[in-house]
Amino acid sequence: APPKDIDSIHTQKLLEAMKALGVFEDEEELNHRLVVLGRLNNLVKEWISELGESKNLPPSAVAKVGGKIFTFGSYRLGVHTKGADIDVACVAPRHVERSDFFQSFFEKLKRQEEIRKLRAVEDAYVPVVKFEFDGVEIDLVFARLSVPTVADNLDLRDNSCLRSLDIRCIRSLNGCRVTDEILHLVPNKENFRLTLRAIKLWAKRRGIYSNALGFLGGVSCAVLVARTCQLYPNALASTLVNKFFLVFSEWEWPKPVLLKQQEESNLNLPVWDPRVNPSDRYHVMPIITPAYPQQNSTYNVSTSTRAVMAEEFKHGLAVTNEILQGKSDWSKLFEPLNFFQKYKIGLVESKIRVLVGNLERNEFISIAHVKPQSFPGSRELCKQSGYVSMWFLGIVFRKVENAESANVDLTYVIQSFNDTVYSQANYLNVLKEGMKIEAAHVKRKHLHHFLPAETLQKRKKVYNKNGALLAIFFFFLL
């Protein structure tokens, strides 16, 4: 159905509520980013030409080699926030090796006065060079195509770009290909962008925006919003936000979310397919990227994090229904979740997804919910131990029949987790004398010893219907 006048009014109010929370950049900042990207693109072209000359390419070939940068992620989608970094891919022709990128181009960047904080992470899953260019943070990945020239009108959505590429180049191109495919598949880009901004802001404020910790990441949010836009192609952003919560509060997980049918290819790259890959059958909330090779963007989601998100989808639906009925305003949707009020006692530490997974396997635990934000230690803790970082985890226990109470022993799970972190730190040569992890149960009345008052501000109490709540407290001491 086409939008009504009231939908336009609701959308304008949504926009105003988001502006009040500082989501948008001003024109000056947007223009500055464009200038920086233009200068970076020129540096890339210049370097690729210089490299062609040093490798004795004929002058006629050097004049045509090209090379280009492509943005991807939140900037390319048009939903980046004030001060956010820009994800960029440097795409080069076949005479440019990956080693050239991390050596000669790195040296070229080093010589630029405007570039600060330059560092290379060559052994990452997606190798990257990070730097600040005239105040704008850039994450630059590299892909070498098996073609003699890279034209300015190159379309990375074409699968033929992937021919004869090594896996690191394929991964480096994946961000661009996924972002461009999402934009291609939505019926109205402006409605999609405003809706996605709203959903990302909501997810961050409600504590469920962290791909690493098993919640929603940027790509997952974009795919879910794009699917909503496909289902309601004429709706404005205010309606789309409401429909987002309607659709995904009723979604029958683990049925996958797809923006288009998965395509076949003779490139034989591994794709998400539970019929073929047994490990894919264990994914509890599959949200599939639309570009070949299709992947599950939510493979970190666990049964606990999915349960937390399902509860938030239902809460979002109830709130947006109230807003569209004129009983509330948009600021209510973006009210932060008070984690410490929801869980009477709560706690955690570091690569917590492993710990959460182990806790979920305990027969007495129904939900383990990590707050995806660490906290610095109080002045007293830091005086005792130097640097302190704390994570919190709320645990919901199952009700035990025929027993007034049951002792749940978490000693083995926590010790196993500690051992894993220590051994990994030792293996990576980052373990130093004085580093340690400690875990403790903390009562809510004692949380003020560890956290600032504004974090624990009084709000309406939220009780979980599934029973008692517990918190485990972790801190990492340096």
C-alpha positions, -999 to +999 in steps of 0.1 A: +000+000+000+012+035-007+021+057+024-005+080+040+000+115+052+003+103+088+032+080+078+051+111+065+045+128+098+057+098+118+088+095+096+096+132+101+093+127+139+116+096+137+142+117+118+140+144+144+145+119+173+176+105+156+190+140+149+186+148+186+208+118+194+237+130+171+234+103+145+240+124+114+272+142+102+270+178+090+277+188+054+312+200+062+322+166+076+306+147+047+325+169+022+357+164+041+353+126+038+348+129+000+380+150-003+400+125+017+387+095-004+396+114-036+432+120-024+435+083-013+422+072-047+448+094-064+476+079-042+465+044-052+465+052-090+499+069-087+514+040-068+501+014-093+516+034-122+549+037-104+549+000-097+542-008-134+572+013-144+595-004-118+584-038-132+592-027-167+557-027-182+556-009-216+548+028-213+515+022-232+505-004-206+515+018-177+492+046-190+462+022-189+467+000-158+442+020-137+435+009-102+407+022-079+394+023-043+359+011-035+341+020-002+320-006+015+302-011+049+282+016+066+298+045+046+289+029+012+254+021+025+251+058+035+244+050+072+277+059+088+276+079+120+296+110+131+333+102+134+330+066+121+358+050+102+355+042+065+360+007+051+379+008+018+391-018-007+422-011-029+416-030-062+447-034-084+455-051-117+475-084-119+510-068-120+505-057-084+513-083-057+499-084-022+535-080-009+537-047-029+507-034-011+521-041+024+556-029+014+559-002-012+523+012-008+527+011+030+560+031+026+542+056+003+515+061+029+542+066+056+556+095+036+523+114+035+522+143+060+484+140+066+486+103+075+488+093+112+486+061+133+496+039+103+498+002+110+495-030+090+477-062+102+490-085+075+481-118+092+444-110+099+415-131+084+411-101+060+445-084+059+442-047+064+462-014+067+447+010+092+455+047+094+441+082+100+440+104+069+436+141+078+415+131+108+394+104+090+400+068+101+405+044+072+405+006+071+421-004+038+420-039+024+437-051-008+425-072-038+445-081-069+423-090-099+436-113-127+432-085-153+458-062-169+438-030-162+412-019-136+388+005-152+370+033-134+336+018-144+345-017-130+314-034-115+325-056-086+290-073-085+301-093-116+311-128-104+338-129-131+358-106-109+365-135-086+382-158-113+417-170-104+418-150-071+434-162-039+411-166-009+424-134+008+415-113-023+381-129-024+375-120+013+388-085+007+362-080-022+334-096-002+326-064+018+322-044-015+302-071-032+278-076-003+272-039+002+266-032-035+243-062-038+222-051-008+218-016-024+209-032-057+182-054-041+163-028-021+133-011-038+139+024-024+174+033-012+165+064+009+137+046+028+162+017+034+189+041+046+168+059+072+153+026+084+187+010+088+200+040+107+171+037+131+176-001+136+213+002+141+208+030+167+181+009+184+204-022+185+233-002+200+211+015+226+195-019+236+229-036+239+225-061+210+249-047+185+281-068+185+289-094+159+319-107+178+297-114+209+270-131+190+245-103+185+237-082+153+265-067+133+263-041+106+259-066+077+232-086+096+212-054+104+215-043+067+202-077+054+172-077+079+162-042+070+166-049+033+144-079+036+117-058+053+120-032+025+114-060-001+083-071+018+069-036+021+083-018-010+062+014-008+064+019+030+082+049+045+108+045+073+084+049+102+063+020+089+094+000+079+108+001+115+075-012+128+073-039+102+109-049+109+099-058+145+067-074+133+085-097+108+114-107+130+095-111+162+076-138+144+104-153+122+107-191+125+144-194+132+165-212+121+148-206+087+174-184+069+168-148+059+176-144+022+174-114-001+175-135-032+178-172-041+213-185-037+230-186-071+251-214-085+286-208-098+314-228-114+340-211-092+333-238-065+338-215-036+325-226-002+290-212+004+265-214+033+244-245+026+232-268+054+224-295+029+261-298+020+279-285+051+270-303+084+284-274+105+259-250+089+231-270+103+240-258+138+236-221+130+206-209+151+199-176+134+211-176+098+211-142+080+227-149+046+248-124+026+234-119-009+267-119-029+285-150-041+300-168-021+270-165+002+279-167+039+260-166+072+267-132+088+255-144+122+275-176+127+285-163+162+248-162+174+241-187+202+208-199+216+212-173+245+219-143+223+191-153+199+167-154+229+178-120+241+173-106+206+139-123+202+128-106+234+141-072+221+122-077+187+090-082+207+097-052+229+105-031+198+072-041+182+052-031+213+069+002+215+065+011+178+029+001+179+024+026+207+043+053+187+022+047+155-010+049+176+001+083+190+005+069+226+043+075+227+072+091+208+103+077+191+126+085+220+111+056+238+124+032+211+159+044+217+159+042+255+190+024+265+186-010+281+196-008+318+215-041+319+221-040+357+184-034+364+173-063+341+197-087+358+196-084+396+231-097+397+254-099+366+289-107+351+318-117+326+353-113+306+371-113+272+364-136+243+332-143+261+314-161+234+333-193+244+323-189+280+287-182+270+286-213+249+299-235+278+274-220+302+245-227+278+254-264+279+247-264+316+213-281+322+203-256+349+210-225+327+185-213+301+201-179+291+236-165+294+234-128+283+267-108+280+266-070+280+286-061+249+306-034+266+335-035+290+339-011+319+371+004+334+378-006+370+370+018+398+398+040+412+402+016+442+406-015+420+431+003+398+451+014+428+453-022+439+461-038+405+469-013+378+447-014+348+413-032+352+387-040+326+354-056+335+327-075+317+293-085+330+271-115+323+235-121+333+225-157+338+189-170+339+184-203+357+158-229+349+133-237+376+141-270+393+112-292+400+108-310+433+136-289+449+135-256+467+170-248+455+198-264+436+235-257+437+249-249+403+287-254+402+303-231+376+339-237+388+349-260+359+334-238+332+352-207+346+385-225+351+384-239+316+377-204+302+406-189+322+430-217+310+419-210+274+426-173+277+460-178+295+472-204+270+462-182+240+478-151+256+510-172+262+509-186+226+506-150+212+535-138+235+512-111+251+511-127+286+531-105+310+538-108+346+510-094+368+482-102+343+454-122+357+417-129+354+394-132+383+357-142+385+333-135+412+295-134+419+284-099+426+251-089+443+233-060+427+236-040+460+274-042+456+276-031+420+282+005+431+317-006+442+325-014+406+304+009+384+296+046+381+263+058+395+249+069+360+253+033+348+232+020+377+205+048+376+171+037+388+147+026+361+115+006+359+124-028+372+125-056+346+120-092+358+127-122+337+099-146+338+122-176+335+133-176+371+162-165+392+190-142+380+227-144+387+257-123+378+293-133+374+320-107+377+352-107+358+381-083+356+413-084+336+442-070+355+474-056+339 
